[in-house]
Amino acid sequence: MKTNKLFRNLPMIVILFFITMSMIISYTFTGCNKEVDTVTVTNDVHDTLKGKSISGACTYPDYAGAKVKAKGAVISLYTGTLKTGNPVATAIADTNGNYILPYLLPGSYYIYAIYNTENKNAKEINGIDFSTNPGYAVTLASTNLVQAIDLVTYGTTGTTKISLDTSVNKYRLVTLDKAHSRISFETPYGPASQGANFPGIFGALKGQPSQTAFNLTKFAFDEATPANTKIEGYVLLSERSTGEDGRDALGQCGSKALLIDTIGMKDSLGVYRARPETDTCKFISQSVIKYGNGYLCKAILRGFLMHKGPGNGDPICPTCPADTALKFTGPYDVVRDLPVEMYFEFAGKQKYDNVDPKKIYYGFPFEGVFTFDKTKINIKHASIGNMVKVNCHVNIKGIVGKEY
């Protein structure tokens, strides 16, 4: 009986089909947002008939240390007992943090995984990076293997120790480089914003000295022992800018939204000034630990005080009425302490060369981010979304002409 050539070549056609599909899948998932179901991108040591799998759950620690599903984590598999050469298989954890590397031949393998909480790659802080440290050496025999993956905080290898005040420690003396530092914020523009952002900065306003709004009062950074790190600083709420004069001026909606009190503070020219005790918002660190590839600073925001009015013995205006902007009803004369958690990264010691050795200096850049809930501090303005994100770009400068 004559056999058709198509059927004689069918095994080869099937093999070519699977190879082609593997190449398409590998190309399709390169560089994509990884919040998807489990996908094996490549697998060079497979046996689709008799091969076994390595699978399990991938987790990372949250701010409280609890294990959280690492959906979108990238799991790479290497042959042998070390992370060397190119991976022979790669998988993406699904929405439940589960991964699978199927159809593997028996042998020794090494598992390495990385994860970003936002599944994004960017220079500025955009999610927090975790990885296995160092990884998992496993042996696959004749049955499927289950291997849980715990992503951990990176180790610290640097030894930088710097401080604004060396009288309290033996760190190297530095100063705040205001000209290259900025605090910015953003929040959804009210309940009807449909996703629009309401951005701004704490920085120089027209007619004011450069960068008057952001100040550090205490700063000490110990790269290897973060428990020794201290951060205290403040912004003047009246010195924020959104680029819109109708919102930024004292007495307008922007200052009222942030509970800046101007009662009794009109000067001889009829211009309102902010009452100092209501104008200052402080950031005070409570503890600092290593977290992800950076640091977690637990702190408090202290500020948002409102003036009570007559009968309180106020030396500025003892007869002024209480400030009831935006229907504020108290508590008055109370500074609020709002717990916040700031994640920050140290970009490393940067040497700025100059032809004259006496003018060489070092920079120590930091990037931080935290959010706070406006409802916890009685901010009620409808144009501000409930969650406010604060971005901190801070550059610390070494003494000119000294090595660090």
C-alpha positions, 0 to 999 in steps of 0.5 A, a space after each residue: 500500500 502506497 503511503 502519502 509523503 505528507 504522512 511520512 513527513 508528519 513528525 517533522 512537520 509537528 516538530 517544526 510547528 512547535 519550534 516556530 510557536 516557541 520562537 513566537 512566544 519567546 519574542 511576544 513576551 520579551 519586555 512586556 508587562 508581566 502581570 499575566 498567567 504563567 507562561 514558559 518563555 523558553 525551554 531548551 532542556 525539555 521532553 514533552 512526553 516524559 519530562 517533569 516540572 518544577 513549580 511553586 509559589 513565588 512571594 515577597 515581603 510587604 512592609 510588615 514582613 508578611 509574604 505577598 504573592 509576587 504576580 509577574 515575577 520572572 523566574 529563570 532556570 539554569 543548568 548546574 548549581 550556579 547562575 551562569 550562562 543563559 537561562 535554559 527556561 524562563 517563566 512568569 508567575 501568574 496573578 496568584 504568584 504561581 509559576 511552572 517550568 514544565 517538560 524538564 529532563 532530570 538533572 541539576 538546576 538553579 532557580 533565580 527570580 526577580 520581581 518589581 512591585 509595579 512590573 516597570 523599569 524606570 530610573 526613578 522609583 517605580 516599584 520596589 525590586 526584590 530577588 532571590 538571594 542567591 537562588 535555589 539549587 535543586 535536583 530534578 529526578 523522575 517526579 515533579 518537583 515543588 519549590 517555593 520561591 521567597 524573594 528577599 531584601 537585597 544585601 548592603 555592601 556599601 559603607 557610606 556614612 554621612 551626616 549634617 552634624 558630625 558632633 553626634 557621630 563620626 560620619 563624614 560631614 555633608 550639606 544639603 544641596 538645595 539647588 539640586 533637590 526637590 519635593 513634589 507631590 501629585 494626587 487625583 484631581 478630585 472625585 470627578 477628575 476621571 484620572 486627571 492628576 493634580 501635581 505640584 512642587 515645594 520649591 521656589 516661588 516668584 520673588 522668593 530665594 531659590 528652594 526656600 521651601 524644603 529644609 533638612 534639620 537632621 540627617 545621618 545616613 549609614 548605608 550598611 547599618 540603616 538603623 543608625 539613619 536619621 531624617 528630619 526635614 520640613 516644607 512650608 506649605 505656603 511655598 508650594 507651586 502648582 503653576 496656577 496663581 489662582 490656586 497657589 496664592 494665600 487665601 485661595 483654594 490651594 492654601 485653604 485645602 492644606 489648612 494654612 491659617 492666615 487669620 490675623 496675619 495681614 501685613 501693613 500692605 494688606 497682604 496675607 501671610 501664613 501663620 508659622 505654626 500652621 504653615 510648617 509640615 515636618 517629616 520625622 523618621 522613627 526607624 529605617 530598615 533595609 527593604 527591597 533594593 533600598 530602605 524603608 523609613 517609618 516616619 510621621 508627618 507632623 503639621 496641619 494645625 488650625 487656629 481656634 479663635 477668640 478666647 485662647 490667649 493668642 498673642 497674634 490675634 486674640 479676638 479673631 474668629 476660628 478658621 472654618 475654611 472648607 467647613 473645618 470644625 476642629 480639632 483646633 490648636 492640635 498638631 497632627 502626627 500622621 504615620 507614613 512609610 517612605 521607601 527610598 533608594 541611595 544612588 551611590 557616591 558620585 564623584 564630580 571631577 574638576 581640573 582643580 583638585 581643590 574643587 572636586 566634590 562628591 554628591 550623594 543622591 537619594 530618591 524617596 516616595 511615600 503616600 498619605 491619606 488626606 482623610 486622616 488629617 482632616 483635609 477635606 477639599 474636594 479637588 484633592 484625591 484621598 491619596 496624595 503621593 509625595 516624591 523626594 529627590 534629595 541631593 547631599 553634597 560633600 565638602 569641596 576638595 575632600 575625598 569621601 
